[in-house]
Amino acid sequence: MVIITWPFYLVSLEHTVSLAFVLLLSQMAFSQNWKGIDASFLPQMIGDEVVYLDETGAEIEFPRMWMAEQGVDLVRLRVWHNPSSGLRSSWLEVLEESKHWDSLGVSLLIDYHFSDTWADPAHQEIPVAWNGESFEEATASMTCWLECTLEALHSNGIEPAMVQLGNEIDPGMMLPHGGVSDGFGPLAELLNAGHDAVETVFPNCKVAVHVSSLEIAPWFFGELAEAGYLPDVAAVSQYSKWHLQDIAAIADAVVELHETVGTPVFIAETAYAWTTDWADWTDNLWWIGDETPGYPFTPEGQLAYFDALQTALNQLESDVSLGWCYWSPEWVASQGVTSTAGSPWENATLFDFEWKALPAWGIFSNE
């Protein structure tokens, strides 16, 4: 956060306007309340010839533009180093997606997994290309990759609003180098190096570190700070299926985390199911019994849940909560009704089984 430290009584009258402008900028630095989406599956969906429909049933010709028009003001894009077989989200794809979204005026959050595959609390596999490297060599490889990819954005006139170093890194990242089982020192060193790499290219870009839940976050970020690193933003996942259910408790946990570590909190991943039905033969993750009391798994219940969450977060100070990001609203079942390799997220998207927009899109335009 920008802090103005000079004594106000020394500022002459002719500088009053410029000082007010500086103060305004300092307040704006962390006054953003994003309502974003992680749309990393969108290129795949378009490639699968998914035709999204608006709430009237009319074809959405330009999905990204339509989403921006609904009020989406941030898009989160994951990137893998050299995606494993069957995966996408390569840097080249992310760069092209960044160009699309930036042209629409949508802020960017680049989510570096530092892996070739899904990174989460159970999986933090170092990219194959960095296997066998020493800690120092792997750190250099990571920072080189960060700077090169971010320079590609810079050369295209694109500046991300936020860069996320690692994805749900509860056990650390780039194992074994950044594991926390024997202490947070190596992870703090990796993250400090990554933070410096981001600032080298984009000095004003926020740097976030992401863990899997609000429950673990105070301990994790406290240990990380003690080891010598604290990010600009504490990012968390918050799914009622696996995490806190009561919405008031979510808001309280955001406040507690902010008070513990002193940084703004961003819910980098969240979602809520709209049905327990199926569109294909792929097992779904959301199921009966996962509902938050008072919010059934219906289109109306999904909207009501996010309306309540938005209302609760709106009560918090602007330096406490930076908002939220809906994970994979576009990941519909696109492989056919008998596919066992389709979308396990089909009933937690923001489109129904006909690929028609659900009422919850309205939350992005709500204040």
N, C-alpha and C positions, 0 to 999 in steps of 0.2 A: 504494500500500500504506500502511496506517496504521502509523506508527512511534511507539512510546512513548518519549519522550526524557527524562522527568524522572528524577532519581536515585532508585533504589529505597530507599536508606537514609533518605530523608526522608519516606517514607510511613509514617504511624502505623499501629499494629496494628488500630485499629477500621476502617481503610480496606482491610484485606487482601482481604476478600471482594469489595468493589466493584472493586478493582484487578484481581483475578483475572478478574472478569467482562469488564472492558475488554480485558484481554489476550486472552481467549477470542474476543471479537468481532474483534479485530485479526487474529488467526490465521484466523478464518473468512472474512475479507474476500476472501482469495484461496486458500481451501482447497477450493473447489468443483472437482469433476472431472466435468464434464458428459458425458452420453451423449445427444446430442440428434439431432433430425431437422430438415431444412428441408422443411416440408410445405406450401409455397406453392401447389402444384398441387391440393391436396385439394379446395378449393371447386369447381374445374373438374371433377375426377373425380366428385364427388358429383352435379354438374349433368349429367354424362354418364351418370348412372345406373350407375356402377360399383358392384358389390356385392362388397365384400371378404369373404373367408372366413378363419376361423381355421385353425390347424394340423389340426383335426379335420374341416374342411370345412363347419363350421357358419357361417351368415351372421353377420357382424359388424354389429350393428344401429347401433352408435354408434362409428364408427372412431376419433375423437379419444380417447374414453374408453378404448377397447381399447388404443390405443397407449400411453396413460399407464399403464395397468395392466401393460403389458409392461416398464415401467421407464423409458420416455422421460421425462427430467426437464427438457428444454429444447426449445423449438421456435423455429426461425428462420423469419421471415416477410419476404420481400422486398416493397418498396413502390416503385412508379414514380410520378412526379409526375402525369402525365396519360397513362395507358397508350396506346401506339400501337394502331392498329387490329388486332384479333385477340388482344390481350393483356389480361390481367386484373391482379390485384395493385394495384388502386387503393387509396387510403388508406381509403375507406369499407369495402372488403372486408377489408383488414388489421385495421381496428378491430373489425369483427364477429368475425373469427377470433381476435383477441386476447382478446375476451370469453369465447369458448368455452374456449380453452386456460387462461386465468387461472382460470376457475371449476373447472378440474380440478387446480389446484395446479402446473401446468407453467410453468416460467420462460420468459420471452420474450426473444428477440433480434430486434430490428427492424433490418432490413437496408435502409438507404436507398441506392438506386442513383443518386440525383440525376440522373435521366434519365427519358425516357418509354419507354425500351426497354432491352434487355439491355446492361449495362455490364460490360466485361471488358477485357483488355489491348489488344484491337483496336478497341474501341468505347467511347468515353466522351463521348457526345453530350449537350450541355446540354439541359435541357427546352425545348421549343419556346416556352413562355410566357416564358422568360428570354432568348430570342435577342435580340441587339441591345443588351442592357444592358451598361453599363460594369462593370469589375471590382467597384467599390464597390456598384453597384446589384445585381449578381448575388449578391454576398455577403449583402446585406440580404435579398434574396428567399429565399435558402437558409435563413438563420437564422430568418426569419419563418415559413417553412413548417415548419421543424423545431419551433419553439416551439408553433405552432398545433396541429400533429398530436400532439405529446407532451402538450399541455394536454388534448386530447380523451381520451387515455388516463387522465390524472390525474383528470379530472372523472368518469370511470367507475370510479375506485378501483383502477386498474391501474398497477403500477410495473414497467417492464421491468428485467430483470437486466442487459441489455447493449444498447447502441445502436451499430450499425456505420455509420461515416461513409464511404460509397462502397463500391463492389464491384470487387474485383480492380483497384485503381487504379495498377498499375505505371506507366502513362504519365502519371498525374495524373488529375484528374476535372474535369467541367464544362468541357471544352475549348472555347475556348482558354484560359480564365481560369486553370485550375489545372494546366496542363501543366508537365511537369518537364524538357522538352527544353532549356530555358535556365536551369535551376536550380530548386531546391525552395522558394524563398522564397514565391511566390504560393500554392502548395499548402499550405504550413505556415500561411499567413495564413487561408486558407479553413478549414482543419481546426481551428485555434485558435478561430475564430468559431463553428464548429459545435459544438465541445466546450463552449464557454461557454453556447451555447443549450441543450444537453442538461442541463448542471448547473443552469441557471436553473430548470428544471422538476423535474428529478430529481437532486438533489445527490449521491446515493449510487449512481447508476447508472454501471456501467463503460462506457467509451467505447472502441470498437475501430476499428482501421483494418486493411483487408483487402487483401492482395496475392495474386498467383496461385500462388506456390510458395515452399517453404522455401529453395530455392536463391537466389532473388532477394532474399529478405526481409532478410538482414543488411545488404546494401548499401543497400536502399531505406530501411529504418528508421534506419540510420546517417546517411544524407544528410538525412532528414527531421528528425532530432534536431539535427543541425548547423544546420539552417535555423530551428530554434526551436520545434519541436513534437514531442512524443512522446505517443502514446496510452496509456491504461491497459492495453490488451491489444493484442498483435501477432497479428492473425488471418491465417491462410494457407489456401490450398487445397492439398490433397495427394491426388492421384489417381495410382495406380501406372501407369496408362496413359500419362500425360504427364510424371510427376515421378519421385521416388525410388521404387525398387521394394523394395529390401531394408528390412525392417522395423527392424532394428537401426540402419540408416543414418537412418531417419526419426526415431527417438528421439534419436540423436546430433545431428541437425540442429536439433531442437527445443531441446536443451540449448545448442547453439552460438548460436542466435538469442537465447535468454534471456540468455546471458552477454554477448552483443554489445550488446544494447539495455537489458537490465535489467528488462524487463517480462515478465509471464506470456505464454505462447503458447497460442493456441486454434486447433485445426484446424477452421475454419469450414465447410469442404466436403471431403467424402471419400465414396467409394463403391467397390464392387467387383462385377464381373459374376458372375452365377450360371449362365450358359449362353451359347453362341454361336448358339443357334437364334433364330428370328424368329416373332413373333406377327402381324405385319402387313407391309405393303410399304414401310414407312418405314425408311430407312437407319439402322442402329444405330451408335452411337459406339464401343462396346466390341466387339472382334473377336479372332479367333485371332491369337496372338502378343503380346497385351497382358497375358498372365498374369504374375504374380509367380512365379518358380520355387518349386515346392513347394505352390502353391495353385491348383489347377485351377479353371476356370470351371464349377463345379458348385454345387448348394446347400450341400454339405458343405464345399467349398473356400471359398466365400464366408464361411461361419461360422468356419472355421479361420483365415482371414485376419484377421477382426476380433477374434477371440479373441487372436491373437498381437499385434495392434496394441494392444489394450487392456492386455494383460500388459506390453508394453514401456513404455507410457506410465505405467502404475501404478508403475513403478520410479522415476519421477522425483519430485522434491520438489513439494509442492503449489503453490509459488510459481513453478514452472517451466512446468508444463503444466496447462491448464484443461480438457483433454479434447477431444472431437471432436463433429462434427455430420454425420450421414449426409444427403447431398443427394438429395432427391426419391425417397424409398423408395416413394411412392404413385403415381408417374407411369407407370401401366400403359398399354398400348395400349387406348384406349377408343373408337376411331373405326371399328372394323370391320376384318376381316382383310385387306381389299384397299386399305386407306387408305394413301396416300403422305404424309399429313399427320398421322400419329399420333404416337407417342412414340418418339424415338430412344434412350430410356433404358429401354425395356421389359425388357432383359436385365440391367439393373443395379439394378432395384428390389428391394424386400424382399417382393414378392408374385410368384407364378409366373404363367404365361399363363392360368391359370384363376382368377386373382386370389386365390389361396390363400396364406396366410402361409408364408414360407420359414423354415427353421431359424434363420437369422441374427438373427431377432427376439430369440432367447434371449440375445444378448450384452448387451442392455439391462438384464437383471436380474442379470447376473454381476458380481461384485465385482472 
